[in-house]
C-alpha cells in the first residue's frame, strides 16, 4: 500500500473543503454528534498534524487532541502539514509509532489517520454544503480499516453504532454507515 499516495489524495480533497469553509459556518452542525464545524475543523487540523508527526516516526502526543488549532490561516496550516505528511509517508517509518499512550505499527497509524481524514472530509463537506467524492484508494483503505478496526473503534467511543444502508449504496456509503454516520445526512437533519 502506497500510504503517501492515499494520504495525499485524502488530504488534497479534505484540504479543498477546508479552503471553502466560511467564518459564518463555524457554528453550524455536522454529522458528528455534538461537534459544530469549528470543532470538526479543529479535529481535521489535529489529524493533519498527527499525520506529519507520525511520518517522521512520531511521537504523536496525547495533548495534541486537546489543542485548539483553529485560527485565520487554518487551511494553510493544514496544507503544510498535509504536504509534510505525504512526503514523509513516501518512506514510511519502520519502527512502531508512539501514539499517545500506545505503540502502534506505522501501517495502522497511517490507515487510521487517512480514514479519519476521508470520513471527516465528508462530514465537513456535508456540513458546509460542498461536494465531496473521495478518491477510490482512500475509500478502499477506509473500507479495510473499518472492517478490521470498526468494532474496536466503537468500543472506544470513536465511532457510533452502524447505520443501516441499502446493499447497493456504494462502498463509501458503507464506510460512513459503519462509522455511525447516515450517508443521507444533511444540515437540519438529526446527526
N, C-alpha and C positions, 0 to 999 in steps of 0.2 A: 504494500500500500504506500503510495506516494503522499505522505501526510502534508508535505509542503504545498502540493497542488490542491488538495481538498481544503486545507486551511486557507489558502489564497482565494479560492472560489467563495468559500463561506464568508470570509472577511470582506471581500470585494462587494458581495451582494448585501451584506448587513451594513457595511460602510456607506453604500449608496442610500440606503434607507435612513441611516443616521444623519447624513448630509441634508436630507429634506425634512427633518423634524423641526417644526417651528416652535418658538418660545411659548406661544399661546396654546400649544398642545401638551405641555409638560404635566398638566394636572389631569389629563384625560385618562379614562380607564383603559385597561389592557386585558387580554385573555388570561393573564397571570393573576390569580386571586390575590387581592389586597395590594397589588402593585399598580401605581399610576405610571404614565410614560416616563416621568423623571426617574423613578426608582428603576424602571426597566433599562433606561439609557445608562444609568449608573452601573447596573449589573453587566451590561454589554461591555462597558469600559473596563470593568474588573476582569471579565473574561479575556479581553484583548491583552491586558497587562499580564494575566496569568499565562497566556499562550507565549508571550515574549519571554517571560521569566523561565518557563519550562523549556523553551527552545534552547536556552543557554545552559540547561541542566538543573535549573531551579536554584534555590528553593522557591516555592510559592507559599508565602506566609499566610497564616490564618487571618491576620489583621487586614489583609487585602480586601476580604469580603465584608468588612465593616467600614471601609474607607469611602468617603464622598469624593468622587472624581468629576462630577458634572460641573463644567464652567462654560464660558462663552466659546471656547475652542474645542469642545468635546469631539467633534467629528475629525478634526485634525489630529488630536491626541490618539484617537482610535486608529486612524490611518497609519500613523507612525508605529504604533505597537503591532498592527497587523503586518506591516512590511517587515519588521524585525522578526516576527514570529514565522512568517513564510520563509524568510531567508534562513533562519535558524533550524527549522524543521527539514530543510533540504538535506542536512546531515543530522539526523535525529540523534539525540543523546543516547548513549548506550547504557549508562548506569540508571538505576531507579531514581525517580524524582521525588524529593520531599515535597509533599503537597499537604500543607497544614501539619497535622499530627501523623500523617501516613506516608509510607514509602510506596510509590506506585510505579509500575512499568511505564516507560515512555509511551508505548503504544496506547495504553489505557488512558493516560493523561491527554494525549492528542485526540483520541476518539471522543472522550468525554467533552472536552472543550470545543471541538469542532461541531459536535452535535448540539451543544449549548448555543453556539453562535447561530447555527442553522435554524433551530426552533425559535430562539428569541428574535432572530431577524424577521421571521413570520409574525411573531407577536407584535413587534414594533410596527411592522408594515400595516397589519390589520388595525391597530390602534390609531394610526395616523392617516389611514385612507390611501395607502400606497400599494402598488403591485409588488409581488414577491414570488419569484419562481426559482427555487434553489437548484443549483447545479446537480445533475444526476449523481455525480460522485459523492457529493455531500449527503444526498438522500440515501445512497447505498450504505455509506458509513454510519449514518444515523439509524438506519434500519438495523444494522448489525449491533450497534451499541445498545439500542432499546431492547432488542431480543436477548442480548447477553446480560444486560445490567438493569433493565427496567424494574424488575421485582425488587432488587436491592435499593434502587433509587426511590421507589415508592415507600419502602420500609424506613428509609432515612428522611422521608418528607420532601425529597427533591421533585417528585412527580406526584400528580394526583392519580386517582384511580382511572383505569382505562375507560374511554368513552366509546360506545358502540358506533361503528361506521358500516356503510354498505360494503360488501365484498369487492365491488368494483370501484371503490372510492379513489384508488390510486395509492402508490407507495408512500408519498409524503403525507397524505391524509391519514394513513395508518400510523405513521410515526407520531404525528400530532395527537391522534387519539390514544396511542399507547402512553404518551406523556401526560395524559389527563386533559387534553385540550379538545374542544369541539371545533373541528375544521370549518364549521359554518359560522363561527363566532364573528359578530360584527359589533361595532360600538353601539351601546344601548341594549345589547343582549346580556344575559347573565353569563359570568365567566365559567 
